[in-house]
Amino acid sequence: MRTLLSFFFSLICLMSAQVAASPENLILPKCQQEEVVETPITFFLSKEVKDDYSPYVREGMIQSWINRANQILKNSCVPMHRTLHQIVEVDELNLPEFESINVVHSMLEYYDPESIKEMTRKPNHYYGVIFSSKRSEALPPEHCGMTNNRVFPQFFTLDMACDKDTLEHELGHLAWAQHDIDTFSAQTEMTLDEVIETTPSHLKQFFKFYAFGYQCAGKGTIMSYADEVLPVYSSPEISYRGIPCGNKKFANNALRLREYVRHLRARLAVHSESVISHSEEKPPVTQ
């Protein structure tokens, strides 16, 4: 029987063969005005990405991921904005084949510990390693991205060749948004009650019964496993061809993301106060 690792350790998102569904007939809600939280993202490129893609191509692809992520957030009334912080080439990250996220993060920490330390101080700063399976036959095409929010709440990995929805899908996992409930059940092989019972006590607050993806009129929301995906998080306030794209009881990832934004705001406020306090404690410089 699979362990709960399948729940916390999300292996990929969307297959590279997926296509975005047409936004025609997609009805979106009117959003309430709320302070927007910016989430800068740093991308670390493996040697394979550098060898397989020109700077122009890889920068264009990364920007398209961010643009898509912001479209999904805006459509879903999530007051969050993704920004590109920087792209860093790390030749020491040789990732010709799929590796566990723990291994990848350990490699990154070894070669750039100061950057990791600085980014993890800021709860709104995400960072990820981008690899390339372009020349590898060992990597299954569905292994497009990976997170482990139990251990690395700001870290992800992605395959450069994967669908542009993959970035926001993985960032959704870091906000504790889950796959559609059928996929989730198949991966964990547990009931929701069993999942809660086996979840460490300090993480129970993050797991919500309504935080699942959904399919509407044959199309999936961003956290769903589906052949065609709409640029939205699941929400009963969104509909496609007259069919609701969510359910208040078990499929409202848009709400989960909005709650996560408020969580980030609170943590950022504490972080800012800590920085100010630390600065005031320093003795004045005399000359």
C-alpha angles and dihedrals in degrees: 000000000000118000126235086267087096087063099049098027103060113196110200144334125212127004115246088240092064119111130202116254118239112268089222111125091013108140115202129195126244106259125228115236111257136158109273119231115213117219112196115203129207117202120203112200122211122224090256092058090050091050097043102043133043118236091251093053098045094045090049092050093049091049090050089054091053093046090051092048091053091048090053092048093048093047090050096048092243109152095220131110126201117215134182109245099177146320115231125192113215111184091185090067099089105178108161090149137034113284132186115264091241091058093047093049092048090053091049092048090050094053100036110019095153094056092049092048092050095047096047090055088068111064093202095054115097126191134185145177117237117206135179127232091178093118099028123098091182096071115084110229093236093062094090102139144002141200137173105193092177091067106016109032094176103035134092141160127219139184111237092223096057132106118287089240090066097083095057091041090058093043087051089058089053087057089051096255110150136212120263109296095252092054091043092052092048092050098046097033087211138108117247090253090054090050091054092046092053097042114105110255095242090057100044092091091064098053112086125186091220096052099098134117122247144201123228126186089348095308127107130229117234097276094046129099101235139136091240125033131200119218094248143087114241113278135153086223092064123071137184120203089346095307118116113244094215149015129235092226103050113355115056107114091153088066090047090054093048090052089049090053089056089049089053092048091054092048092047090052090053090046092052092049090050092051092048092047092049091049093051091050092060113100116246116264113246126198 
